[in-house]
Amino acid sequence: MLVVNLKRVFADKGIGEPRKFLVKNGFSSFVAHELLNNVQPHFKYKHVEKLCVLLKCTPDALLDWIPDKDAGIDDAHPLQKLKVRGDRQSITAKLNELSPEGIEKVRGFLDELKKNV
């Protein structure tokens, strides 16, 4: 089953107050609540597009996949990259745990990554 996991995406982006972010960027308070709590019966394409633009991502970044026990999908299937990624600590929180030397290594890695993208 595919599920929308915006809380994970916001944590990955270091956005600590997702509801406030959504409302500030044009979503109604009601829609923001529904999106963040997965209570919407339908995920509207206009919301997907707006989220992708705001979060600089593609639709697959918004989804997690929970495979059925007897789905029989092999490990090489493209859906595997969406397998539940879980709730992760924000990047900011992880950086706060690093030593100054570790932060410099991350900075160097990001500089290299930026050159190659």
C-alpha positions in Angstrom: 0.0 0.0 0.0 1.3 3.5 -0.9 0.9 6.1 1.9 1.7 9.8 2.0 4.3 10.6 4.6 4.7 14.3 4.7 6.0 14.4 8.3 9.1 12.4 7.1 9.6 14.8 4.2 9.3 17.9 6.4 11.7 16.3 8.9 14.2 15.6 6.1 13.9 19.2 5.0 14.4 20.5 8.5 11.0 22.2 8.6 10.0 22.1 12.3 6.5 23.4 12.0 5.0 21.8 8.9 1.4 23.0 9.5 2.6 26.6 9.8 4.8 26.2 6.7 1.8 24.9 4.7 -0.5 27.6 5.8 2.1 30.3 5.1 2.4 28.9 1.6 -1.2 29.0 0.7 -2.8 25.8 2.1 -5.9 26.3 4.3 -5.5 25.3 7.9 -8.0 22.5 7.3 -6.2 21.1 4.2 -2.8 21.4 6.1 -4.2 19.3 9.0 -5.6 16.7 6.6 -2.4 16.4 4.6 -0.2 16.1 7.7 -2.5 13.6 9.4 -3.3 11.4 6.4 -7.1 11.9 6.8 -7.8 13.1 3.3 -9.8 10.5 1.3 -8.1 11.7 -1.9 -4.7 13.3 -2.5 -5.3 16.1 -5.1 -2.9 16.5 -7.9 -2.8 20.3 -7.4 -1.7 19.7 -3.8 1.0 17.2 -5.0 2.3 19.7 -7.5 2.3 22.5 -5.0 4.1 20.4 -2.4 6.7 19.3 -4.9 7.4 22.9 -5.9 7.6 24.1 -2.3 9.8 21.2 -1.1 11.8 20.9 -4.3 11.1 17.2 -4.8 9.2 14.8 -7.0 6.0 13.0 -6.0 7.8 9.8 -5.1 9.5 11.7 -2.2 6.1 12.2 -0.6 5.2 8.5 -0.6 6.2 5.5 1.5 5.4 1.9 0.4 4.2 -0.7 2.9 4.3 -4.0 1.0 1.6 -6.6 1.6 3.0 -9.7 3.3 2.2 -11.9 0.3 2.9 -9.3 -2.5 5.7 -11.4 -3.9 7.6 -8.3 -5.2 11.3 -9.0 -5.6 14.1 -6.8 -4.1 15.0 -5.3 -7.5 11.5 -3.9 -8.0 11.4 0.0 -8.3 8.8 0.2 -5.5 11.5 -1.0 -3.0 13.0 2.5 -3.0 9.8 3.7 -1.4 9.7 1.0 1.3 8.8 2.6 4.6 11.6 4.9 5.4 10.3 5.5 8.9 10.3 8.7 10.9 13.8 10.1 10.8 15.5 12.8 12.8 15.8 16.1 11.0 19.0 17.0 9.3 19.4 19.9 11.6 19.1 17.6 14.7 21.7 15.3 13.2 24.1 18.2 12.5 23.7 19.4 16.1 25.1 16.0 17.2 28.2 16.3 15.2 31.6 17.6 16.3 33.0 20.7 14.5 35.2 18.3 12.5 32.2 16.2 11.5 30.4 19.4 10.3 33.4 20.3 8.2 33.3 16.8 6.6 29.6 17.3 5.8 30.3 20.8 4.4 32.9 19.3 2.1 30.6 16.5 1.0 27.8 19.0 0.2 30.2 21.2 -1.8 31.2 18.1 -3.8 27.6 17.0 -4.2 26.6 20.5 -5.4 29.3 20.4 -8.1 28.0 17.1 -9.4 24.3 17.9 -9.5 
